[in-house]
Amino acid sequence: MTEKQELDRKGKIERISKYNYDNSGNCIEVTTYEDDEVIKKEVSKIEKDKVIEVEIFERDGKLSNKHQFEYSGNDISSEKIFNSNGNLEFTIKNEFASGFLNKQIIKDSIGEIILIYTFKKNSESDIVVKKVEIPKDTIEYVYTYKYDYDDKGNSIKQYQFDENGKIEDIIVRNIVYYNESDKAKTEKDFIGMWVVLDDNDWIEFRSDKKYDSGYNDRIKKTGIWEIDSEQQILTFRADDPDDSRKYKFDFEGYQMILFSIQGEEKFRLEKR
C-alpha cells in the first residue's frame, strides 16, 4: 500500500496517509495529512525485516508514544507501550493457536491485568466471537460477528452484534479485482436491490425487466430497464415518459456507477 484516503459521507477526502518503504520492502514511515498539513507520523525501526519499534509523532512534531515489539517466530508475542516521557504504560501479551491470534492480555504499568480479549474464528479465519473481560470489575462482554463473502471467498460485509445480539455496525468492503472491468456485464449483474451510497434512494432491478425506484419505503417511479452492453448504457423507460432516463454505467467491485451521457458521475450505488 502506498496511500490511504479517508473520505467523509459525501466522498470528500478528509485525511491522507502516505507509506514509505526501505529497499527490502519494509514500511518504515507513515505520514498522515489533513489539508496538506502533517498531523501524524509513525516511524518504524526495522531489524532482520521485522518491525521492533514504532515511534508516533503528533501534529507539533513531538513524540506522543512509542511501541516496542517482541517476536516468537514471525508472530508478535508481546508489545510494550511507552508515553512521551519514556514511562511504560501498557504491556500486551499475544497468544496464538494454529498461527492465528486467539487471546490478548493487557497489563498496566505495575503489571496488573486490566483487559483480556479472547477471539474465536471461522474456517475463513475471520473473527466470529470476541470476548472482553475486565478482571478488576469481574465484567465480561461477548460480541459476535457474521459475514457475507464474494465468489472468491473474500468477505464483503461484516455484521457486528453487541452483547445483546443486536446489530451494532455493518462494515462493507468493496473489492475491485484486476481485469474485472474487462468482463462485459450482463443483465444478471444488475438484478437485485441497489442503494445510493450515503442516501436513502434505491432502485430494484427485477428479472422481468421491470424496475421500481424510491426513497426509504416509498416507491416513486416504476418502468422497464434495459442495457446496451457494448455501449455500456443503461436505460430507464419510466411509466411517465418525462421521467425516463439514460445513463452510462460502470462497475467497481460491488458498486455500480451511473454517469450522464456526457460522462459526469451522477450516482454510486451499492448492492444490498
TORMIGU-473015 format. One record per residue (C-alpha): y, z, x; residue in one letter; residue number from 1. Coordinates in nm, 4 decimals, always signed. Layout:
<sites>
(site (Y,Z,X),A,NUM);
...
</sites>
This chain:
<sites>
(site (+0.0000,+0.0000,+0.0000),M,1);
(site (+0.3429,-0.0934,+0.1323),T,2);
(site (+0.5678,+0.0084,-0.1569),E,3);
(site (+0.5501,+0.2136,-0.4761),K,4);
(site (+0.8067,+0.1794,-0.7546),Q,5);
(site (+0.8626,+0.4382,-1.0279),E,6);
(site (+1.0204,+0.2985,-1.3449),L,7);
(site (+1.1792,+0.4578,-1.6497),D,8);
(site (+1.0695,+0.3792,-2.0047),R,9);
(site (+1.2851,+0.0661,-2.0164),K,10);
(site (+1.1445,-0.0749,-1.6918),G,11);
(site (+1.4429,+0.0135,-1.4701),K,12);
(site (+1.3470,+0.1200,-1.1170),I,13);
(site (+1.4306,+0.4874,-1.0624),E,14);
(site (+1.2629,+0.5532,-0.7284),R,15);
(site (+1.1053,+0.3505,-0.4463),I,16);
(site (+0.8668,+0.4793,-0.1782),S,17);
(site (+0.8018,+0.2687,+0.1322),K,18);
(site (+0.4968,+0.3160,+0.3552),Y,19);
(site (+0.4817,+0.2643,+0.7322),N,20);
(site (+0.1623,+0.2387,+0.9398),Y,21);
(site (+0.0603,+0.2606,+1.3044),D,22);
(site (-0.1342,-0.0098,+1.4876),N,23);
(site (-0.4632,+0.1433,+1.3685),S,24);
(site (-0.3682,+0.1195,+1.0012),G,25);
(site (-0.2919,+0.4909,+0.9551),N,26);
(site (+0.0000,+0.5755,+0.7268),C,27);
(site (+0.2455,+0.7648,+0.9459),I,28);
(site (+0.5549,+0.7787,+0.7254),E,29);
(site (+0.6506,+0.7579,+0.3572),V,30);
(site (+1.0215,+0.7302,+0.2768),T,31);
(site (+1.1430,+0.7703,-0.0817),T,32);
(site (+1.4745,+0.6293,-0.2057),Y,33);
(site (+1.6955,+0.6681,-0.5119),E,34);
(site (+1.9823,+0.4171,-0.5370),D,35);
(site (+1.9200,+0.3184,-0.1719),D,36);
(site (+1.9644,+0.6821,-0.0618),E,37);
(site (+1.6801,+0.8633,+0.1146),V,38);
(site (+1.5772,+1.1648,-0.0925),I,39);
(site (+1.2461,+1.2499,+0.0759),K,40);
(site (+1.0476,+1.1649,+0.3879),K,41);
(site (+0.6885,+1.2511,+0.4754),E,42);
(site (+0.5928,+1.2189,+0.8421),V,43);
(site (+0.2246,+1.2365,+0.9405),S,44);
(site (+0.0704,+1.3381,+1.2716),K,45);
(site (-0.2493,+1.1471,+1.3491),I,46);
(site (-0.5381,+1.2428,+1.5765),E,47);
(site (-0.8530,+1.0311,+1.6048),K,48);
(site (-0.7459,+0.8302,+1.2980),D,49);
(site (-0.7157,+1.1443,+1.0835),K,50);
(site (-0.4008,+1.2997,+0.9376),V,51);
(site (-0.3881,+1.6521,+1.0789),I,52);
(site (-0.0329,+1.7406,+0.9770),E,53);
(site (+0.2366,+1.6239,+0.7352),V,54);
(site (+0.5978,+1.7350,+0.7564),E,55);
(site (+0.8104,+1.6894,+0.4435),I,56);
(site (+1.1867,+1.6481,+0.4753),F,57);
(site (+1.4258,+1.6612,+0.1813),E,58);
(site (+1.7459,+1.4691,+0.0995),R,59);
(site (+1.9555,+1.6529,+0.3616),D,60);
(site (+1.7028,+1.5756,+0.6365),G,61);
(site (+1.5953,+1.9388,+0.6678),K,62);
(site (+1.2291,+2.0361,+0.6830),L,63);
(site (+1.1053,+2.1503,+0.3413),S,64);
(site (+0.7430,+2.2373,+0.4171),N,65);
(site (+0.4535,+2.1473,+0.6413),K,66);
(site (+0.0870,+2.0819,+0.5616),H,67);
(site (-0.1914,+2.1176,+0.8195),Q,68);
(site (-0.5466,+1.9870,+0.7619),F,69);
(site (-0.8902,+2.0673,+0.8989),E,70);
(site (-1.1894,+1.8377,+0.8542),Y,71);
(site (-1.5634,+1.8529,+0.8048),S,72);
(site (-1.6688,+1.5011,+0.8974),G,73);
(site (-1.4303,+1.2745,+0.7067),N,74);
(site (-1.3544,+1.5321,+0.4356),D,75);
(site (-1.0564,+1.7682,+0.4396),I,76);
(site (-1.2255,+2.1079,+0.4369),S,77);
(site (-0.9082,+2.3184,+0.4348),S,78);
(site (-0.5316,+2.2903,+0.4173),E,79);
(site (-0.2533,+2.5282,+0.5159),K,80);
(site (+0.0957,+2.5029,+0.3690),I,81);
(site (+0.3952,+2.6456,+0.5584),F,82);
(site (+0.7511,+2.6887,+0.4322),N,83);
(site (+1.0665,+2.5662,+0.6083),S,84);
(site (+1.0713,+2.8794,+0.8254),N,85);
(site (+0.7199,+2.8178,+0.9506),G,86);
(site (+0.5639,+3.1008,+0.7489),N,87);
(site (+0.2232,+3.0475,+0.5866),L,88);
(site (+0.2494,+3.0270,+0.2073),E,89);
(site (-0.0868,+2.8976,+0.0863),F,90);
(site (-0.4344,+2.8169,+0.2127),T,91);
(site (-0.6557,+2.5705,+0.0252),I,92);
(site (-1.0305,+2.5543,+0.0833),K,93);
(site (-1.2177,+2.2473,-0.0431),N,94);
(site (-1.5873,+2.2416,-0.1311),E,95);
(site (-1.7825,+1.9176,-0.1693),F,96);
(site (-2.1048,+1.8061,-0.3373),A,97);
(site (-2.2592,+1.4609,-0.2783),S,98);
(site (-1.9417,+1.3566,-0.0992),G,99);
(site (-1.7061,+1.4496,-0.3830),F,100);
(site (-1.4656,+1.7399,-0.4214),L,101);
(site (-1.6059,+1.9888,-0.6717),N,102);
(site (-1.4085,+2.3080,-0.6008),K,103);
(site (-1.0734,+2.4194,-0.4594),Q,104);
(site (-0.9929,+2.7800,-0.3758),I,105);
(site (-0.6244,+2.8596,-0.3244),I,106);
(site (-0.5112,+3.1777,-0.1466),K,107);
(site (-0.1630,+3.3202,-0.0971),D,108);
(site (-0.0045,+3.4239,+0.2318),S,109);
(site (-0.2021,+3.7501,+0.2506),I,110);
(site (-0.5369,+3.5866,+0.1749),G,111);
(site (-0.5651,+3.6834,-0.1919),E,112);
(site (-0.7243,+3.4225,-0.4209),I,113);
(site (-0.4679,+3.3089,-0.6779),I,114);
(site (-0.6329,+2.9959,-0.8207),L,115);
(site (-0.9766,+2.8340,-0.8373),I,116);
(site (-1.0254,+2.4745,-0.9534),Y,117);
(site (-1.3748,+2.3515,-1.0371),T,118);
(site (-1.4437,+1.9842,-1.1132),F,119);
(site (-1.7297,+1.8038,-1.2845),K,120);
(site (-1.7559,+1.4258,-1.2505),K,121);
(site (-1.9382,+1.1485,-1.4336),N,122);
(site (-2.1544,+0.8727,-1.2854),S,123);
(site (-1.8398,+0.6685,-1.2094),E,124);
(site (-1.7042,+0.9623,-1.0017),S,125);
(site (-1.4217,+1.0300,-1.2481),D,126);
(site (-1.3391,+1.3901,-1.3438),I,127);
(site (-1.4707,+1.4812,-1.6902),V,128);
(site (-1.4219,+1.8618,-1.6754),V,129);
(site (-1.1649,+2.0685,-1.4859),K,130);
(site (-1.1850,+2.4468,-1.4961),K,131);
(site (-0.8881,+2.6548,-1.3832),V,132);
(site (-0.9432,+3.0231,-1.3018),E,133);
(site (-0.6732,+3.2821,-1.2301),I,134);
(site (-0.8753,+3.5782,-1.0919),P,135);
(site (-0.5862,+3.8256,-1.0865),K,136);
(site (-0.5362,+3.7967,-1.4638),D,137);
(site (-0.9021,+3.7098,-1.5441),T,138);
(site (-0.7739,+3.3959,-1.7202),I,139);
(site (-0.9727,+3.0739,-1.7448),E,140);
(site (-0.8754,+2.7318,-1.8806),Y,141);
(site (-1.1068,+2.4349,-1.9315),V,142);
(site (-0.9719,+2.0805,-1.9602),Y,143);
(site (-1.1813,+1.7723,-2.0413),T,144);
(site (-1.1315,+1.4018,-1.9808),Y,145);
(site (-1.2703,+1.0783,-2.1236),K,146);
(site (-1.2281,+0.7213,-2.0007),Y,147);
(site (-1.2264,+0.3581,-2.1056),D,148);
(site (-1.3482,+0.1082,-1.8449),Y,149);
(site (-1.2972,-0.2634,-1.7933),D,150);
(site (-1.5817,-0.5098,-1.7387),D,151);
(site (-1.5659,-0.4444,-1.3625),K,152);
(site (-1.6287,-0.0715,-1.4071),G,153);
(site (-1.2754,+0.0485,-1.3256),N,154);
(site (-1.1083,+0.2996,-1.5555),S,155);
(site (-0.8160,+0.1553,-1.7514),I,156);
(site (-0.7449,+0.4540,-1.9756),K,157);
(site (-0.7842,+0.8299,-1.9268),Q,158);
(site (-0.7689,+1.0704,-2.2229),Y,159);
(site (-0.6708,+1.4248,-2.1224),Q,160);
(site (-0.7679,+1.7067,-2.3577),F,161);
(site (-0.6274,+2.0605,-2.3460),D,162);
(site (-0.8295,+2.3824,-2.3620),E,163);
(site (-0.8424,+2.3495,-2.7414),N,164);
(site (-0.9865,+1.9982,-2.7289),G,165);
(site (-0.6659,+1.8266,-2.8419),K,166);
(site (-0.5322,+1.5176,-2.6671),I,167);
(site (-0.2543,+1.6229,-2.4300),E,168);
(site (-0.1901,+1.2974,-2.2438),D,169);
(site (-0.3169,+0.9402,-2.2213),I,170);
(site (-0.2813,+0.7628,-1.8881),I,171);
(site (-0.3115,+0.3829,-1.8931),V,172);
(site (-0.3816,+0.1766,-1.5803),R,173);
(site (-0.3003,-0.1936,-1.5858),N,174);
(site (-0.5143,-0.3557,-1.3150),I,175);
(site (-0.4396,-0.7105,-1.2038),V,176);
(site (-0.7238,-0.8761,-1.0086),Y,177);
(site (-0.6840,-1.1543,-0.7559),Y,178);
(site (-0.7094,-1.5071,-0.9064),N,179);
(site (-0.7084,-1.3570,-1.2569),E,180);
(site (-0.4167,-1.5770,-1.3610),S,181);
(site (-0.6142,-1.8884,-1.2607),D,182);
(site (-0.8519,-1.8420,-1.5525),K,183);
(site (-0.7472,-2.0192,-1.8727),A,184);
(site (-0.7022,-1.7832,-2.1660),K,185);
(site (-0.8927,-1.8413,-2.4888),T,186);
(site (-0.8359,-1.7201,-2.8433),E,187);
(site (-1.0818,-1.4362,-2.7742),K,188);
(site (-0.8379,-1.2874,-2.5213),D,189);
(site (-0.5747,-1.2442,-2.7952),F,190);
(site (-0.7811,-1.0929,-3.0760),I,191);
(site (-0.7042,-0.7255,-3.1373),G,192);
(site (-0.4127,-0.4853,-3.1740),M,193);
(site (-0.1206,-0.5188,-2.9306),W,194);
(site (+0.1674,-0.2720,-2.8994),V,195);
(site (+0.5066,-0.3478,-2.7436),V,196);
(site (+0.5494,-0.1296,-2.4348),L,197);
(site (+0.7695,+0.1759,-2.4927),D,198);
(site (+0.8235,+0.0848,-2.8550),D,199);
(site (+0.6526,+0.1175,-3.1938),N,200);
(site (+0.6397,-0.2552,-3.2710),D,201);
(site (+0.2927,-0.4072,-3.2860),W,202);
(site (+0.1050,-0.7323,-3.3527),I,203);
(site (-0.2549,-0.7632,-3.4704),E,204);
(site (-0.4305,-1.0934,-3.3942),F,205);
(site (-0.7313,-1.1446,-3.6214),R,206);
(site (-1.0295,-1.3726,-3.5638),S,207);
(site (-0.9478,-1.5675,-3.8843),D,208);
(site (-0.6289,-1.6875,-3.7038),K,209);
(site (-0.4053,-1.4704,-3.9201),K,210);
(site (-0.1738,-1.2029,-3.7862),Y,211);
(site (+0.0223,-0.9012,-3.9034),D,212);
(site (+0.3224,-0.7618,-3.7182),S,213);
(site (+0.5122,-0.4482,-3.7951),G,214);
(site (+0.6744,-0.1236,-3.6917),Y,215);
(site (+0.4943,+0.2138,-3.6953),N,216);
(site (+0.2697,+0.1949,-4.0050),D,217);
(site (+0.4667,-0.0777,-4.1858),R,218);
(site (+0.3713,-0.4467,-4.1953),I,219);
(site (+0.6881,-0.6557,-4.1637),K,220);
(site (+0.5530,-1.0098,-4.1156),K,221);
(site (+0.2293,-1.1990,-4.1744),T,222);
(site (+0.1198,-1.5502,-4.0965),G,223);
(site (-0.1022,-1.7690,-3.8778),I,224);
(site (-0.1180,-1.7724,-3.4974),W,225);
(site (-0.2329,-2.0446,-3.2601),E,226);
(site (-0.2303,-2.1064,-2.8859),I,227);
(site (-0.1903,-2.4093,-2.6631),D,228);
(site (-0.3925,-2.3036,-2.3565),S,229);
(site (-0.2793,-2.5971,-2.1453),E,230);
(site (+0.0923,-2.5392,-2.2051),Q,231);
(site (+0.0445,-2.1598,-2.2357),Q,232);
(site (+0.2362,-2.1495,-2.5627),I,233);
(site (+0.1760,-1.9027,-2.8457),L,234);
(site (+0.2989,-1.9962,-3.1945),T,235);
(site (+0.3503,-1.7591,-3.4871),F,236);
(site (+0.3703,-1.9502,-3.8167),R,237);
(site (+0.5055,-1.6831,-4.0489),A,238);
(site (+0.4732,-1.6950,-4.4272),D,239);
(site (+0.8529,-1.7216,-4.4259),D,240);
(site (+0.9321,-2.0340,-4.2150),P,241);
(site (+1.2600,-1.8753,-4.0986),D,242);
(site (+1.0551,-1.6052,-3.9239),D,243);
(site (+0.8231,-1.8442,-3.7366),S,244);
(site (+0.8388,-1.8177,-3.3574),R,245);
(site (+0.7130,-1.9925,-3.0446),K,246);
(site (+0.6715,-1.8247,-2.7042),Y,247);
(site (+0.5349,-1.8989,-2.3623),K,248);
(site (+0.2722,-1.6408,-2.2629),F,249);
(site (+0.1157,-1.4917,-1.9526),D,250);
(site (-0.1223,-1.2045,-1.8754),F,251);
(site (-0.1097,-0.9301,-1.6121),E,252);
(site (-0.4297,-0.7326,-1.6373),G,253);
(site (-0.4381,-0.5845,-1.9866),Y,254);
(site (-0.0732,-0.6616,-2.0557),Q,255);
(site (+0.0459,-0.9759,-2.2310),M,256);
(site (+0.3967,-1.1039,-2.1567),I,257);
(site (+0.5852,-1.3224,-2.4025),L,258);
(site (+0.8706,-1.5413,-2.2767),F,259);
(site (+1.1240,-1.7560,-2.4523),S,260);
(site (+1.0631,-2.1306,-2.4180),I,261);
(site (+1.3419,-2.1250,-2.1552),Q,262);
(site (+1.1407,-1.8709,-1.9509),G,263);
(site (+1.3266,-1.5469,-2.0267),E,264);
(site (+1.0945,-1.2472,-2.0613),E,265);
(site (+1.1116,-1.1095,-2.4162),K,266);
(site (+0.8248,-0.8610,-2.4643),F,267);
(site (+0.5433,-0.6892,-2.2802),R,268);
(site (+0.2520,-0.5874,-2.4984),L,269);
(site (-0.0473,-0.3699,-2.4244),E,270);
(site (-0.3844,-0.3944,-2.5954),K,271);
(site (-0.4726,-0.0709,-2.7738),R,272);
</sites>
